[in-house]
Amino acid sequence: MPGSISFAARTDYPTGQYPSGISIGDLDGDTWQDIIISNDNSNYLSIFKNNAIAGNISLTSINNLITGIDAKDVILTDIDG
């Protein structure tokens, strides 16, 4: 059928029990957009590195960043140019 699309099977990525905020940006300077998720009541941020190959998104969970307080939201910005 012309114009039809299809999707791959769903992939689940583990976060904290109460994910509450998400931000997308290039965290490691490789030009691919990574994902960081705040976890309310969990005291850490979940970080997913995008290992894109030929434009296909491939996320890898990396270390959780402990915040020490409830992480309700997250914002990414370039602070050093």
PyMOL Python script that loads the backbone (N, CA, C, O; Angstrom):
from pymol import cmd

cmd.read_pdbstr("""\
ATOM      1  N   MET A   1       0.845  -1.168   0.000  1.00  0.00           N
ATOM      2  CA  MET A   1       0.000   0.000   0.000  1.00  0.00           C
ATOM      3  C   MET A   1       0.895   1.238   0.000  1.00  0.00           C
ATOM      4  O   MET A   1       1.759   1.351   0.870  1.00  0.00           O
ATOM      5  N   PRO A   2       0.730   2.145  -0.914  1.00  0.00           N
ATOM      6  CA  PRO A   2       1.554   3.360  -0.971  1.00  0.00           C
ATOM      7  C   PRO A   2       1.403   4.208   0.284  1.00  0.00           C
ATOM      8  O   PRO A   2       0.299   4.409   0.790  1.00  0.00           O
ATOM      9  N   GLY A   3       2.527   4.696   0.770  1.00  0.00           N
ATOM     10  CA  GLY A   3       2.497   5.570   1.934  1.00  0.00           C
ATOM     11  C   GLY A   3       2.367   4.856   3.262  1.00  0.00           C
ATOM     12  O   GLY A   3       2.242   5.517   4.293  1.00  0.00           O
ATOM     13  N   SER A   4       2.390   3.534   3.281  1.00  0.00           N
ATOM     14  CA  SER A   4       2.259   2.826   4.555  1.00  0.00           C
ATOM     15  C   SER A   4       3.604   2.807   5.279  1.00  0.00           C
ATOM     16  O   SER A   4       4.663   2.872   4.655  1.00  0.00           O
ATOM     17  N   ILE A   5       3.541   2.719   6.588  1.00  0.00           N
ATOM     18  CA  ILE A   5       4.748   2.632   7.406  1.00  0.00           C
ATOM     19  C   ILE A   5       4.609   1.459   8.360  1.00  0.00           C
ATOM     20  O   ILE A   5       3.510   0.961   8.603  1.00  0.00           O
ATOM     21  N   SER A   6       5.723   1.034   8.885  1.00  0.00           N
ATOM     22  CA  SER A   6       5.689  -0.030   9.890  1.00  0.00           C
ATOM     23  C   SER A   6       6.688   0.310  10.982  1.00  0.00           C
ATOM     24  O   SER A   6       7.620   1.085  10.764  1.00  0.00           O
ATOM     25  N   PHE A   7       6.492  -0.265  12.139  1.00  0.00           N
ATOM     26  CA  PHE A   7       7.350  -0.019  13.287  1.00  0.00           C
ATOM     27  C   PHE A   7       7.968  -1.322  13.759  1.00  0.00           C
ATOM     28  O   PHE A   7       7.355  -2.385  13.660  1.00  0.00           O
ATOM     29  N   ALA A   8       9.187  -1.232  14.273  1.00  0.00           N
ATOM     30  CA  ALA A   8       9.828  -2.396  14.875  1.00  0.00           C
ATOM     31  C   ALA A   8       9.127  -2.721  16.192  1.00  0.00           C
ATOM     32  O   ALA A   8       8.346  -1.920  16.703  1.00  0.00           O
ATOM     33  N   ALA A   9       9.409  -3.879  16.725  1.00  0.00           N
ATOM     34  CA  ALA A   9       8.841  -4.264  18.012  1.00  0.00           C
ATOM     35  C   ALA A   9       9.288  -3.278  19.097  1.00  0.00           C
ATOM     36  O   ALA A   9      10.390  -2.732  19.025  1.00  0.00           O
ATOM     37  N   ARG A  10       8.459  -3.058  20.072  1.00  0.00           N
ATOM     38  CA  ARG A  10       8.758  -2.146  21.179  1.00  0.00           C
ATOM     39  C   ARG A  10       9.977  -2.630  21.951  1.00  0.00           C
ATOM     40  O   ARG A  10      10.176  -3.830  22.139  1.00  0.00           O
ATOM     41  N   THR A  11      10.791  -1.673  22.394  1.00  0.00           N
ATOM     42  CA  THR A  11      11.943  -1.975  23.239  1.00  0.00           C
ATOM     43  C   THR A  11      11.772  -1.217  24.541  1.00  0.00           C
ATOM     44  O   THR A  11      11.580  -0.001  24.527  1.00  0.00           O
ATOM     45  N   ASP A  12      11.839  -1.915  25.667  1.00  0.00           N
ATOM     46  CA  ASP A  12      11.737  -1.281  26.977  1.00  0.00           C
ATOM     47  C   ASP A  12      13.127  -0.984  27.522  1.00  0.00           C
ATOM     48  O   ASP A  12      14.040  -1.797  27.385  1.00  0.00           O
ATOM     49  N   TYR A  13      13.285   0.192  28.144  1.00  0.00           N
ATOM     50  CA  TYR A  13      14.545   0.583  28.769  1.00  0.00           C
ATOM     51  C   TYR A  13      14.269   0.861  30.243  1.00  0.00           C
ATOM     52  O   TYR A  13      13.362   1.635  30.551  1.00  0.00           O
ATOM     53  N   PRO A  14      15.012   0.263  31.156  1.00  0.00           N
ATOM     54  CA  PRO A  14      14.735   0.423  32.581  1.00  0.00           C
ATOM     55  C   PRO A  14      15.112   1.815  33.104  1.00  0.00           C
ATOM     56  O   PRO A  14      16.178   2.347  32.794  1.00  0.00           O
ATOM     57  N   THR A  15      14.221   2.378  33.893  1.00  0.00           N
ATOM     58  CA  THR A  15      14.489   3.636  34.595  1.00  0.00           C
ATOM     59  C   THR A  15      14.162   3.401  36.058  1.00  0.00           C
ATOM     60  O   THR A  15      13.960   2.260  36.475  1.00  0.00           O
ATOM     61  N   GLY A  16      14.109   4.454  36.828  1.00  0.00           N
ATOM     62  CA  GLY A  16      13.680   4.334  38.214  1.00  0.00           C
ATOM     63  C   GLY A  16      12.194   4.028  38.264  1.00  0.00           C
ATOM     64  O   GLY A  16      11.524   3.985  37.232  1.00  0.00           O
ATOM     65  N   GLN A  17      11.688   3.818  39.458  1.00  0.00           N
ATOM     66  CA  GLN A  17      10.290   3.444  39.618  1.00  0.00           C
ATOM     67  C   GLN A  17       9.337   4.561  39.193  1.00  0.00           C
ATOM     68  O   GLN A  17       8.240   4.283  38.707  1.00  0.00           O
ATOM     69  N   TYR A  18       9.742   5.820  39.370  1.00  0.00           N
ATOM     70  CA  TYR A  18       8.867   6.945  39.061  1.00  0.00           C
ATOM     71  C   TYR A  18       9.543   7.938  38.113  1.00  0.00           C
ATOM     72  O   TYR A  18       9.901   9.035  38.543  1.00  0.00           O
ATOM     73  N   PRO A  19       9.729   7.585  36.833  1.00  0.00           N
ATOM     74  CA  PRO A  19      10.343   8.544  35.918  1.00  0.00           C
ATOM     75  C   PRO A  19       9.459   9.782  35.820  1.00  0.00           C
ATOM     76  O   PRO A  19       8.247   9.668  35.631  1.00  0.00           O
ATOM     77  N   SER A  20      10.058  10.961  35.948  1.00  0.00           N
ATOM     78  CA  SER A  20       9.240  12.172  36.029  1.00  0.00           C
ATOM     79  C   SER A  20       9.632  13.255  35.034  1.00  0.00           C
ATOM     80  O   SER A  20       8.826  14.149  34.776  1.00  0.00           O
ATOM     81  N   GLY A  21      10.818  13.216  34.469  1.00  0.00           N
ATOM     82  CA  GLY A  21      11.239  14.220  33.508  1.00  0.00           C
ATOM     83  C   GLY A  21      12.204  13.614  32.508  1.00  0.00           C
ATOM     84  O   GLY A  21      12.888  12.633  32.800  1.00  0.00           O
ATOM     85  N   ILE A  22      12.250  14.208  31.328  1.00  0.00           N
ATOM     86  CA  ILE A  22      13.133  13.694  30.284  1.00  0.00           C
ATOM     87  C   ILE A  22      13.752  14.870  29.537  1.00  0.00           C
ATOM     88  O   ILE A  22      13.114  15.903  29.336  1.00  0.00           O
ATOM     89  N   SER A  23      14.987  14.694  29.136  1.00  0.00           N
ATOM     90  CA  SER A  23      15.657  15.681  28.305  1.00  0.00           C
ATOM     91  C   SER A  23      16.513  14.933  27.293  1.00  0.00           C
ATOM     92  O   SER A  23      17.065  13.873  27.590  1.00  0.00           O
ATOM     93  N   ILE A  24      16.616  15.498  26.099  1.00  0.00           N
ATOM     94  CA  ILE A  24      17.359  14.872  25.022  1.00  0.00           C
ATOM     95  C   ILE A  24      18.421  15.844  24.540  1.00  0.00           C
ATOM     96  O   ILE A  24      18.131  17.014  24.292  1.00  0.00           O
ATOM     97  N   GLY A  25      19.648  15.365  24.405  1.00  0.00           N
ATOM     98  CA  GLY A  25      20.738  16.199  23.924  1.00  0.00           C
ATOM     99  C   GLY A  25      22.001  15.369  23.757  1.00  0.00           C
ATOM    100  O   GLY A  25      22.065  14.224  24.203  1.00  0.00           O
ATOM    101  N   ASP A  26      22.984  15.940  23.124  1.00  0.00           N
ATOM    102  CA  ASP A  26      24.258  15.249  22.902  1.00  0.00           C
ATOM    103  C   ASP A  26      25.116  15.383  24.165  1.00  0.00           C
ATOM    104  O   ASP A  26      25.741  16.422  24.382  1.00  0.00           O
ATOM    105  N   LEU A  27      25.148  14.351  24.985  1.00  0.00           N
ATOM    106  CA  LEU A  27      25.868  14.385  26.259  1.00  0.00           C
ATOM    107  C   LEU A  27      27.364  14.124  26.117  1.00  0.00           C
ATOM    108  O   LEU A  27      28.140  14.508  26.993  1.00  0.00           O
ATOM    109  N   ASP A  28      27.780  13.478  25.029  1.00  0.00           N
ATOM    110  CA  ASP A  28      29.179  13.059  24.916  1.00  0.00           C
ATOM    111  C   ASP A  28      29.893  13.605  23.682  1.00  0.00           C
ATOM    112  O   ASP A  28      31.002  13.167  23.378  1.00  0.00           O
ATOM    113  N   GLY A  29      29.291  14.543  22.972  1.00  0.00           N
ATOM    114  CA  GLY A  29      29.960  15.195  21.850  1.00  0.00           C
ATOM    115  C   GLY A  29      30.098  14.368  20.583  1.00  0.00           C
ATOM    116  O   GLY A  29      30.912  14.702  19.722  1.00  0.00           O
ATOM    117  N   ASP A  30      29.317  13.290  20.446  1.00  0.00           N
ATOM    118  CA  ASP A  30      29.431  12.463  19.241  1.00  0.00           C
ATOM    119  C   ASP A  30      28.396  12.836  18.171  1.00  0.00           C
ATOM    120  O   ASP A  30      28.288  12.147  17.156  1.00  0.00           O
ATOM    121  N   THR A  31      27.652  13.893  18.380  1.00  0.00           N
ATOM    122  CA  THR A  31      26.588  14.437  17.520  1.00  0.00           C
ATOM    123  C   THR A  31      25.285  13.655  17.555  1.00  0.00           C
ATOM    124  O   THR A  31      24.316  14.072  16.920  1.00  0.00           O
ATOM    125  N   TRP A  32      25.221  12.537  18.271  1.00  0.00           N
ATOM    126  CA  TRP A  32      23.984  11.766  18.396  1.00  0.00           C
ATOM    127  C   TRP A  32      23.270  12.187  19.675  1.00  0.00           C
ATOM    128  O   TRP A  32      23.914  12.433  20.696  1.00  0.00           O
ATOM    129  N   GLN A  33      21.944  12.271  19.623  1.00  0.00           N
ATOM    130  CA  GLN A  33      21.150  12.709  20.756  1.00  0.00           C
ATOM    131  C   GLN A  33      21.005  11.587  21.789  1.00  0.00           C
ATOM    132  O   GLN A  33      20.507  10.505  21.476  1.00  0.00           O
ATOM    133  N   ASP A  34      21.445  11.856  23.015  1.00  0.00           N
ATOM    134  CA  ASP A  34      21.330  10.926  24.131  1.00  0.00           C
ATOM    135  C   ASP A  34      20.107  11.320  24.962  1.00  0.00           C
ATOM    136  O   ASP A  34      19.520  12.380  24.743  1.00  0.00           O
ATOM    137  N   ILE A  35      19.729  10.474  25.906  1.00  0.00           N
ATOM    138  CA  ILE A  35      18.537  10.722  26.711  1.00  0.00           C
ATOM    139  C   ILE A  35      18.904  10.654  28.189  1.00  0.00           C
ATOM    140  O   ILE A  35      19.649   9.772  28.614  1.00  0.00           O
ATOM    141  N   ILE A  36      18.371  11.599  28.969  1.00  0.00           N
ATOM    142  CA  ILE A  36      18.543  11.581  30.417  1.00  0.00           C
ATOM    143  C   ILE A  36      17.155  11.713  31.048  1.00  0.00           C
ATOM    144  O   ILE A  36      16.360  12.564  30.650  1.00  0.00           O
ATOM    145  N   ILE A  37      16.879  10.867  32.029  1.00  0.00           N
ATOM    146  CA  ILE A  37      15.551  10.812  32.651  1.00  0.00           C
ATOM    147  C   ILE A  37      15.695  10.989  34.157  1.00  0.00           C
ATOM    148  O   ILE A  37      16.506  10.318  34.795  1.00  0.00           O
ATOM    149  N   SER A  38      14.902  11.897  34.721  1.00  0.00           N
ATOM    150  CA  SER A  38      14.889  12.067  36.173  1.00  0.00           C
ATOM    151  C   SER A  38      13.905  11.062  36.771  1.00  0.00           C
ATOM    152  O   SER A  38      12.909  10.703  36.143  1.00  0.00           O
ATOM    153  N   ASN A  39      14.198  10.619  37.981  1.00  0.00           N
ATOM    154  CA  ASN A  39      13.392   9.602  38.657  1.00  0.00           C
ATOM    155  C   ASN A  39      12.950  10.117  40.020  1.00  0.00           C
ATOM    156  O   ASN A  39      13.709  10.056  40.988  1.00  0.00           O
ATOM    157  N   ASP A  40      11.734  10.620  40.096  1.00  0.00           N
ATOM    158  CA  ASP A  40      11.185  11.131  41.346  1.00  0.00           C
ATOM    159  C   ASP A  40      11.153  10.007  42.384  1.00  0.00           C
ATOM    160  O   ASP A  40      10.773   8.881  42.064  1.00  0.00           O
ATOM    161  N   ASN A  41      11.539  10.297  43.595  1.00  0.00           N
ATOM    162  CA  ASN A  41      11.587   9.341  44.716  1.00  0.00           C
ATOM    163  C   ASN A  41      12.648   8.263  44.544  1.00  0.00           C
ATOM    164  O   ASN A  41      12.623   7.264  45.262  1.00  0.00           O
ATOM    165  N   SER A  42      13.579   8.437  43.613  1.00  0.00           N
ATOM    166  CA  SER A  42      14.609   7.432  43.395  1.00  0.00           C
ATOM    167  C   SER A  42      16.016   7.957  43.611  1.00  0.00           C
ATOM    168  O   SER A  42      16.948   7.158  43.705  1.00  0.00           O
ATOM    169  N   ASN A  43      16.210   9.270  43.694  1.00  0.00           N
ATOM    170  CA  ASN A  43      17.505   9.893  43.960  1.00  0.00           C
ATOM    171  C   ASN A  43      18.558   9.657  42.881  1.00  0.00           C
ATOM    172  O   ASN A  43      19.751   9.693  43.182  1.00  0.00           O
ATOM    173  N   TYR A  44      18.157   9.417  41.643  1.00  0.00           N
ATOM    174  CA  TYR A  44      19.150   9.313  40.583  1.00  0.00           C
ATOM    175  C   TYR A  44      18.554   9.649  39.215  1.00  0.00           C
ATOM    176  O   TYR A  44      17.337   9.681  39.034  1.00  0.00           O
ATOM    177  N   LEU A  45      19.445   9.896  38.271  1.00  0.00           N
ATOM    178  CA  LEU A  45      19.086  10.151  36.883  1.00  0.00           C
ATOM    179  C   LEU A  45      19.474   8.934  36.051  1.00  0.00           C
ATOM    180  O   LEU A  45      20.559   8.383  36.234  1.00  0.00           O
ATOM    181  N   SER A  46      18.612   8.515  35.152  1.00  0.00           N
ATOM    182  CA  SER A  46      18.924   7.414  34.232  1.00  0.00           C
ATOM    183  C   SER A  46      19.467   8.022  32.949  1.00  0.00           C
ATOM    184  O   SER A  46      18.849   8.919  32.376  1.00  0.00           O
ATOM    185  N   ILE A  47      20.613   7.543  32.495  1.00  0.00           N
ATOM    186  CA  ILE A  47      21.265   8.085  31.309  1.00  0.00           C
ATOM    187  C   ILE A  47      21.347   6.990  30.245  1.00  0.00           C
ATOM    188  O   ILE A  47      21.784   5.871  30.517  1.00  0.00           O
ATOM    189  N   PHE A  48      20.919   7.337  29.029  1.00  0.00           N
ATOM    190  CA  PHE A  48      20.948   6.397  27.913  1.00  0.00           C
ATOM    191  C   PHE A  48      21.771   7.005  26.783  1.00  0.00           C
ATOM    192  O   PHE A  48      21.410   8.048  26.237  1.00  0.00           O
ATOM    193  N   LYS A  49      22.876   6.354  26.436  1.00  0.00           N
ATOM    194  CA  LYS A  49      23.759   6.807  25.362  1.00  0.00           C
ATOM    195  C   LYS A  49      23.237   6.279  24.033  1.00  0.00           C
ATOM    196  O   LYS A  49      22.885   5.105  23.915  1.00  0.00           O
ATOM    197  N   ASN A  50      23.192   7.145  23.047  1.00  0.00           N
ATOM    198  CA  ASN A  50      22.769   6.765  21.707  1.00  0.00           C
ATOM    199  C   ASN A  50      24.000   6.326  20.924  1.00  0.00           C
ATOM    200  O   ASN A  50      24.891   7.131  20.654  1.00  0.00           O
ATOM    201  N   ASN A  51      24.046   5.055  20.561  1.00  0.00           N
ATOM    202  CA  ASN A  51      25.142   4.488  19.770  1.00  0.00           C
ATOM    203  C   ASN A  51      24.677   4.295  18.342  1.00  0.00           C
ATOM    204  O   ASN A  51      24.804   3.203  17.788  1.00  0.00           O
ATOM    205  N   ALA A  52      24.143   5.339  17.743  1.00  0.00           N
ATOM    206  CA  ALA A  52      23.532   5.251  16.412  1.00  0.00           C
ATOM    207  C   ALA A  52      24.521   4.723  15.381  1.00  0.00           C
ATOM    208  O   ALA A  52      25.696   5.088  15.368  1.00  0.00           O
ATOM    209  N   ILE A  53      24.013   3.865  14.530  1.00  0.00           N
ATOM    210  CA  ILE A  53      24.796   3.331  13.418  1.00  0.00           C
ATOM    211  C   ILE A  53      23.980   3.587  12.159  1.00  0.00           C
ATOM    212  O   ILE A  53      22.843   3.129  12.041  1.00  0.00           O
ATOM    213  N   ALA A  54      24.561   4.313  11.228  1.00  0.00           N
ATOM    214  CA  ALA A  54      23.898   4.636   9.953  1.00  0.00           C
ATOM    215  C   ALA A  54      22.538   5.271  10.186  1.00  0.00           C
ATOM    216  O   ALA A  54      21.593   5.018   9.438  1.00  0.00           O
ATOM    217  N   GLY A  55      22.436   6.102  11.228  1.00  0.00           N
ATOM    218  CA  GLY A  55      21.195   6.819  11.486  1.00  0.00           C
ATOM    219  C   GLY A  55      20.170   6.047  12.293  1.00  0.00           C
ATOM    220  O   GLY A  55      19.129   6.605  12.640  1.00  0.00           O
ATOM    221  N   ASN A  56      20.423   4.789  12.604  1.00  0.00           N
ATOM    222  CA  ASN A  56      19.492   3.994  13.400  1.00  0.00           C
ATOM    223  C   ASN A  56      19.796   4.177  14.882  1.00  0.00           C
ATOM    224  O   ASN A  56      20.935   3.995  15.311  1.00  0.00           O
ATOM    225  N   ILE A  57      18.789   4.533  15.657  1.00  0.00           N
ATOM    226  CA  ILE A  57      18.973   4.764  17.085  1.00  0.00           C
ATOM    227  C   ILE A  57      19.247   3.441  17.790  1.00  0.00           C
ATOM    228  O   ILE A  57      18.561   2.446  17.557  1.00  0.00           O
ATOM    229  N   SER A  58      20.253   3.443  18.652  1.00  0.00           N
ATOM    230  CA  SER A  58      20.606   2.278  19.447  1.00  0.00           C
ATOM    231  C   SER A  58      21.009   2.779  20.826  1.00  0.00           C
ATOM    232  O   SER A  58      22.117   3.285  21.000  1.00  0.00           O
ATOM    233  N   LEU A  59      20.122   2.645  21.809  1.00  0.00           N
ATOM    234  CA  LEU A  59      20.377   3.179  23.148  1.00  0.00           C
ATOM    235  C   LEU A  59      21.020   2.142  24.051  1.00  0.00           C
ATOM    236  O   LEU A  59      20.658   0.965  24.034  1.00  0.00           O
ATOM    237  N   THR A  60      21.985   2.603  24.840  1.00  0.00           N
ATOM    238  CA  THR A  60      22.642   1.776  25.835  1.00  0.00           C
ATOM    239  C   THR A  60      22.514   2.471  27.174  1.00  0.00           C
ATOM    240  O   THR A  60      22.865   3.643  27.307  1.00  0.00           O
ATOM    241  N   SER A  61      22.008   1.747  28.175  1.00  0.00           N
ATOM    242  CA  SER A  61      21.926   2.310  29.513  1.00  0.00           C
ATOM    243  C   SER A  61      23.327   2.394  30.098  1.00  0.00           C
ATOM    244  O   SER A  61      24.072   1.414  30.077  1.00  0.00           O
ATOM    245  N   ILE A  62      23.687   3.563  30.619  1.00  0.00           N
ATOM    246  CA  ILE A  62      24.978   3.702  31.283  1.00  0.00           C
ATOM    247  C   ILE A  62      24.724   4.004  32.751  1.00  0.00           C
ATOM    248  O   ILE A  62      23.572   4.033  33.185  1.00  0.00           O
ATOM    249  N   ASN A  63      25.750   4.223  33.497  1.00  0.00           N
ATOM    250  CA  ASN A  63      25.614   4.399  34.940  1.00  0.00           C
ATOM    251  C   ASN A  63      24.521   5.386  35.297  1.00  0.00           C
ATOM    252  O   ASN A  63      24.336   6.407  34.636  1.00  0.00           O
ATOM    253  N   ASN A  64      23.795   5.052  36.369  1.00  0.00           N
ATOM    254  CA  ASN A  64      22.830   5.995  36.909  1.00  0.00           C
ATOM    255  C   ASN A  64      23.586   7.020  37.738  1.00  0.00           C
ATOM    256  O   ASN A  64      24.475   6.665  38.511  1.00  0.00           O
ATOM    257  N   LEU A  65      23.242   8.268  37.582  1.00  0.00           N
ATOM    258  CA  LEU A  65      23.888   9.359  38.293  1.00  0.00           C
ATOM    259  C   LEU A  65      23.106   9.634  39.575  1.00  0.00           C
ATOM    260  O   LEU A  65      21.945  10.037  39.516  1.00  0.00           O
ATOM    261  N   ILE A  66      23.732   9.420  40.730  1.00  0.00           N
ATOM    262  CA  ILE A  66      23.058   9.626  42.007  1.00  0.00           C
ATOM    263  C   ILE A  66      22.991  11.116  42.304  1.00  0.00           C
ATOM    264  O   ILE A  66      24.005  11.811  42.252  1.00  0.00           O
ATOM    265  N   THR A  67      21.792  11.606  42.617  1.00  0.00           N
ATOM    266  CA  THR A  67      21.590  13.030  42.877  1.00  0.00           C
ATOM    267  C   THR A  67      21.590  13.360  44.361  1.00  0.00           C
ATOM    268  O   THR A  67      21.928  14.480  44.744  1.00  0.00           O
ATOM    269  N   GLY A  68      21.214  12.400  45.202  1.00  0.00           N
ATOM    270  CA  GLY A  68      21.142  12.645  46.637  1.00  0.00           C
ATOM    271  C   GLY A  68      19.817  13.232  47.088  1.00  0.00           C
ATOM    272  O   GLY A  68      19.518  13.252  48.282  1.00  0.00           O
ATOM    273  N   ILE A  69      19.020  13.710  46.140  1.00  0.00           N
ATOM    274  CA  ILE A  69      17.682  14.228  46.441  1.00  0.00           C
ATOM    275  C   ILE A  69      16.731  13.715  45.372  1.00  0.00           C
ATOM    276  O   ILE A  69      17.170  13.193  44.347  1.00  0.00           O
ATOM    277  N   ASP A  70      15.433  13.860  45.605  1.00  0.00           N
ATOM    278  CA  ASP A  70      14.462  13.443  44.596  1.00  0.00           C
ATOM    279  C   ASP A  70      14.679  14.246  43.317  1.00  0.00           C
ATOM    280  O   ASP A  70      14.598  15.474  43.333  1.00  0.00           O
ATOM    281  N   ALA A  71      14.950  13.569  42.227  1.00  0.00           N
ATOM    282  CA  ALA A  71      15.173  14.229  40.934  1.00  0.00           C
ATOM    283  C   ALA A  71      13.845  14.317  40.207  1.00  0.00           C
ATOM    284  O   ALA A  71      13.402  13.345  39.596  1.00  0.00           O
ATOM    285  N   LYS A  72      13.210  15.470  40.269  1.00  0.00           N
ATOM    286  CA  LYS A  72      11.879  15.626  39.691  1.00  0.00           C
ATOM    287  C   LYS A  72      11.903  16.031  38.225  1.00  0.00           C
ATOM    288  O   LYS A  72      10.956  15.742  37.494  1.00  0.00           O
ATOM    289  N   ASP A  73      12.969  16.694  37.780  1.00  0.00           N
ATOM    290  CA  ASP A  73      13.052  17.148  36.400  1.00  0.00           C
ATOM    291  C   ASP A  73      14.512  17.292  36.004  1.00  0.00           C
ATOM    292  O   ASP A  73      15.392  17.308  36.865  1.00  0.00           O
ATOM    293  N   VAL A  74      14.773  17.397  34.719  1.00  0.00           N
ATOM    294  CA  VAL A  74      16.143  17.545  34.231  1.00  0.00           C
ATOM    295  C   VAL A  74      16.132  18.439  32.985  1.00  0.00           C
ATOM    296  O   VAL A  74      15.257  18.325  32.126  1.00  0.00           O
ATOM    297  N   ILE A  75      17.114  19.319  32.912  1.00  0.00           N
ATOM    298  CA  ILE A  75      17.261  20.208  31.756  1.00  0.00           C
ATOM    299  C   ILE A  75      18.719  20.145  31.316  1.00  0.00           C
ATOM    300  O   ILE A  75      19.624  20.224  32.146  1.00  0.00           O
ATOM    301  N   LEU A  76      18.945  20.004  30.031  1.00  0.00           N
ATOM    302  CA  LEU A  76      20.310  19.995  29.483  1.00  0.00           C
ATOM    303  C   LEU A  76      20.616  21.341  28.859  1.00  0.00           C
ATOM    304  O   LEU A  76      19.773  21.937  28.188  1.00  0.00           O
ATOM    305  N   THR A  77      21.829  21.813  29.087  1.00  0.00           N
ATOM    306  CA  THR A  77      22.292  23.045  28.443  1.00  0.00           C
ATOM    307  C   THR A  77      23.809  23.011  28.361  1.00  0.00           C
ATOM    308  O   THR A  77      24.460  22.331  29.153  1.00  0.00           O
ATOM    309  N   ASP A  78      24.369  23.733  27.417  1.00  0.00           N
ATOM    310  CA  ASP A  78      25.811  23.827  27.265  1.00  0.00           C
ATOM    311  C   ASP A  78      26.319  24.947  28.160  1.00  0.00           C
ATOM    312  O   ASP A  78      26.012  26.113  27.909  1.00  0.00           O
ATOM    313  N   ILE A  79      27.088  24.628  29.198  1.00  0.00           N
ATOM    314  CA  ILE A  79      27.540  25.650  30.145  1.00  0.00           C
ATOM    315  C   ILE A  79      28.957  26.134  29.890  1.00  0.00           C
ATOM    316  O   ILE A  79      29.412  27.074  30.541  1.00  0.00           O
ATOM    317  N   ASP A  80      29.673  25.499  28.939  1.00  0.00           N
ATOM    318  CA  ASP A  80      31.051  25.945  28.705  1.00  0.00           C
ATOM    319  C   ASP A  80      31.370  26.206  27.241  1.00  0.00           C
ATOM    320  O   ASP A  80      32.535  26.338  26.867  1.00  0.00           O
ATOM    321  N   GLY A  81      30.337  26.279  26.417  1.00  0.00           N
ATOM    322  CA  GLY A  81      30.521  26.635  25.022  1.00  0.00           C
ATOM    323  C   GLY A  81      31.196  25.556  24.240  1.00  0.00           C
ATOM    324  O   GLY A  81      31.421  25.712  23.040  1.00  0.00           O
TER     325      GLY A  81
END
""", "prot")
cmd.dss("prot")
cmd.show_as("cartoon", "prot")
cmd.util.cbc("prot")
cmd.orient("prot")
